[in-house]
Amino acid sequence: MLLQNRTAVISGAASARGIGLATAKLFAAHGARIAILDIDEAAARAAATELGPEHLGVACDVATKSSCQAAADKVIAAFGHVDILINNAGVTQPVKTLEIDEASWNRIQDINCKGVLFLSQVFIPHMQARQRGAIACMSSVSAQRGGGIFGGPHYSSAKAGVLGLAKAMAREFGPDGIRVNCVTPGLIQTDITGGQLTDEMRRDIVKGIPLNRLGEATDVAGIYLFLASDLSAYVTGAVIDVNGGMLIH
Ligand SMILES: NC(=O)c1ccc[n+]([C@@H]2O[C@H](COP(=O)([O-])OP(=O)(O)OC[C@H]3O[C@@H](n4cnc5c(N)ncnc54)[C@H](O)[C@@H]3O)[C@@H](O)[C@H]2O)c1
């Protein structure tokens, strides 16, 4: 039990096959009390109910500061304290550079990158007051290699922004006992690909992965657990690849 008596907030954790919900289940199995924050309020509540009565499902649009603040107020009032924040919410769009219109650029940047800023901003003062906290942020291999498979250039840009933001926050808040780290997954089998991954594409992609398979949501959940727990007590500003060797650098 790595998270006994800890409380964790996980954004984007309502979708059934997603990385966030797999993380919520693993954290709960390790003794944590979980708040699932998601833009889909009904799904967030249902997911929390499935986890058990001590867990919470809260509506939150990470791209809107007031929504993040309202969610933080609710969680802190219910739990009393928050030890862990997992900035996991994100969306993608498979388009090329010349096809990106301004609304799409803004949507992808706002949810993937600005959302990490806003949700961190509303929990950090609470963590500072307690002089402890662990924050993990979702980036992507797409940020490192100039595109994944389903994300467009705006997605690569937003996820690269997350790396810079998280490292800067790690430097700024280390003296307050707050650690900030990132994960950079390769292709993980969730619903974010919107059913567009054909068997042929899957075979081609796997050829470039030394571990010879696509990732599972639980593969990423395990790394979030490491970053949330005291196993990583002396780790901050780090980026952990979860890509089966798709990118070795
Ligand atoms: N699946 C992959 O291959 C992969 C690879 C690298 C990174 N990622 C990242 O992992 C994270 C989780 O993705 P997933 O694959 O589990 O996909 P998913 O679609 O299953 O989960 C994304 C979740 O985010 C929620 N969400 C969307 N917009 C939101 C908003 N504005 N505010 C709050 N919640 C919102 C959705 O409702 C959903 O529950 C994302 O940040 C994604 O970019 C995924």
The ligand as a Tripos MOL2 file, in Angstrom:
@<TRIPOS>MOLECULE
LIG
   44    48     1     0     0
SMALL
NO_CHARGES

@<TRIPOS>ATOM
      1 N1         -3.7450    7.1790  -25.3960 N.am      1 LIG1
      2 C1         -2.5540    7.5660  -25.8240 C.2       1 LIG1
      3 O1         -1.9380    6.9520  -26.7220 O.2       1 LIG1
      4 C2         -1.8700    8.7360  -25.1720 C.ar      1 LIG1
      5 C3         -0.4940    8.9310  -25.4100 C.ar      1 LIG1
      6 C4          0.1530   10.0150  -24.8250 C.ar      1 LIG1
      7 C5         -0.5650   10.8850  -24.0250 C.ar      1 LIG1
      8 N2         -1.8970   10.6850  -23.8210 N.ar      1 LIG1
      9 C6         -2.6110   11.6180  -22.9510 C.3       1 LIG1
     10 O2         -3.1610   10.8860  -21.8800 O.3       1 LIG1
     11 C7         -4.2580   11.6280  -21.3180 C.3       1 LIG1
     12 C8         -5.4340   10.7020  -21.1270 C.3       1 LIG1
     13 O3         -5.8730   10.2740  -22.3850 O.3       1 LIG1
     14 P1         -6.5560    8.8680  -22.6720 P.3       1 LIG1
     15 O4         -5.7950    8.2240  -23.7690 O.co2     1 LIG1
     16 O5         -6.8070    8.1310  -21.4160 O.co2     1 LIG1
     17 O6         -7.9080    9.3780  -23.3730 O.3       1 LIG1
     18 P2         -9.4290    9.4330  -22.9210 P.3       1 LIG1
     19 O7        -10.1200   10.1400  -24.0270 O.co2     1 LIG1
     20 O8         -9.8910    8.0730  -22.5360 O.co2     1 LIG1
     21 O9         -9.4050   10.3370  -21.6080 O.3       1 LIG1
     22 C9         -9.3940   11.7270  -21.6330 C.3       1 LIG1
     23 C10       -10.3020   12.2210  -20.5340 C.3       1 LIG1
     24 O10       -10.1770   13.6480  -20.4530 O.3       1 LIG1
     25 C11       -11.4950   14.1760  -20.2970 C.3       1 LIG1
     26 N3        -11.5100   15.5770  -20.7470 N.ar      1 LIG1
     27 C12       -11.5420   16.0490  -22.0180 C.ar      1 LIG1
     28 N4        -11.5780   17.3890  -22.0160 N.ar      1 LIG1
     29 C13       -11.5730   17.7900  -20.7160 C.ar      1 LIG1
     30 C14       -11.6170   19.0430  -20.0640 C.ar      1 LIG1
     31 N5        -11.6740   20.1930  -20.7740 N.pl3     1 LIG1
     32 N6        -11.5940   19.0770  -18.7170 N.ar      1 LIG1
     33 C15       -11.5590   17.9240  -18.0070 C.ar      1 LIG1
     34 N7        -11.5360   16.7030  -18.5580 N.ar      1 LIG1
     35 C16       -11.5410   16.6340  -19.9040 C.ar      1 LIG1
     36 C17       -12.3930   13.2570  -21.1130 C.3       1 LIG1
     37 O11       -13.7550   13.3760  -20.7510 O.3       1 LIG1
     38 C18       -11.7790   11.9010  -20.7810 C.3       1 LIG1
     39 O12       -12.3470   11.3350  -19.6240 O.3       1 LIG1
     40 C19        -4.4960   12.7860  -22.2940 C.3       1 LIG1
     41 O13        -3.8730   13.9610  -21.7840 O.3       1 LIG1
     42 C20        -3.7860   12.3380  -23.5550 C.3       1 LIG1
     43 O14        -3.3920   13.4230  -24.3610 O.3       1 LIG1
     44 C21        -2.5620    9.6230  -24.3690 C.ar      1 LIG1
@<TRIPOS>BOND
     1     1     2 1
     2     2     3 2
     3     2     4 1
     4     4     5 ar
     5     4    44 ar
     6     5     6 ar
     7     6     7 ar
     8     7     8 ar
     9     8     9 1
    10     8    44 ar
    11     9    10 1
    12     9    42 1
    13    10    11 1
    14    11    12 1
    15    11    40 1
    16    12    13 1
    17    13    14 1
    18    14    15 2
    19    14    16 1
    20    14    17 1
    21    17    18 1
    22    18    19 2
    23    18    20 1
    24    18    21 1
    25    21    22 1
    26    22    23 1
    27    23    24 1
    28    23    38 1
    29    24    25 1
    30    25    26 1
    31    25    36 1
    32    26    27 ar
    33    26    35 ar
    34    27    28 ar
    35    28    29 ar
    36    29    30 ar
    37    29    35 ar
    38    30    31 1
    39    30    32 ar
    40    32    33 ar
    41    33    34 ar
    42    34    35 ar
    43    36    37 1
    44    36    38 1
    45    38    39 1
    46    40    41 1
    47    40    42 1
    48    42    43 1
@<TRIPOS>SUBSTRUCTURE
     1 LIG1         1 GROUP 0 **** ****
